[in-house]
């Protein structure tokens, strides 16, 4: 997921998201092409369309967002089992590998 922030003269920031999986460098080069146009440009993502005048754009910031919602896959889990102790005995633990 990428977040695109457009800085324009005299206006608030425009922030949009894009789920494009393309590498950041290639994506940035393609996006910079809107600045070459002298007329109105349309920046369209899966979620949003922005119509802008490139001559008013000061900068465009593109950030690659890391997806922290994906679960981490593991092959096994380490589980600590505790043994019930009699009065006066010390705690005893066994580490096992469960699938």
N, C-alpha and C positions, 0 to 999 in steps of 0.2 A: 504494500500500500504506500502510495506517495501522497504527500501533502504539498500543494502548490500555493505559495503566497505571492500575490502581485502587489507591488508598491507603485502607486500612481500619484502624480502631482495633485495636491489639494483634496484628496479623498481618503477615506478609510481603507485599510487593507482588505484585500479580497482573498479569502482562503478557500480552496477546494481540494477534494480528495480524488484520487484516481487509483484503481486497483491494477494498473498495468504492471506486468512482471518484468518488463524490459530493464536492462541495466541502467543505472542512474546516468552514466556518461552519455549513452546513446539517446536516452529519453530527453536529457537536457539539450542536446544538440538539435533534436527535432523541435522541441518547444521554443527554442531561441529563434526559429524561423518566423514566428509571428512578429518579431521586432523588426524584421526586414520590410514589412509591408507599410506603406504610407497611409493607407486608408483604414477602414474598420477591419478588425480581425475577430474571429470566433475561435475560442478555445473550448473544445468539447471533450468531456470525459464521460464515463459510463453514468455518472451521477449528476453532472452539472454542465451547463453551457454558459460561457461568459463572453459577452460582446464588448470589445474594448478598442480604444484608439491607441495604437502602438506608440505614437509620438508623445503620449502622456505617461507611459510606463517608465518608471525610474529603475526598477529592478524586479526580478522574479527569483524567488527562493524555492528550491525543490528539496524536500527532505524525504528520505526513505524511512518509513516507519516500520519498526520491528513488531511482528505479531506476537504478543505475549499471551494470547488466548489459546494457542495451540498446545495440547498436552505433550509432555515429554514422554517418549516411549522408552520403557525399560524392559529388559528380558526377564529379570527376576527381582525379587524384593528380599532384603535382609530383614529378618524379624527377630526380635529379642523375646525369648520366652523366659518367664521367671518361674522358679520352683517355689512352691509354698514352703515356708520354713517353720520349723518347730521353735518354740520359745528358747532363746539362747543361741540359736544357729545364725550364721551370717547369710546374707542374700547370695543366691547362686543364679547365674544367668547363662543361657545357652544361645549362641548365634547360629541361626540356620538360614539356608537359602531356599526360598519358596518360589515356585513358578506359578 
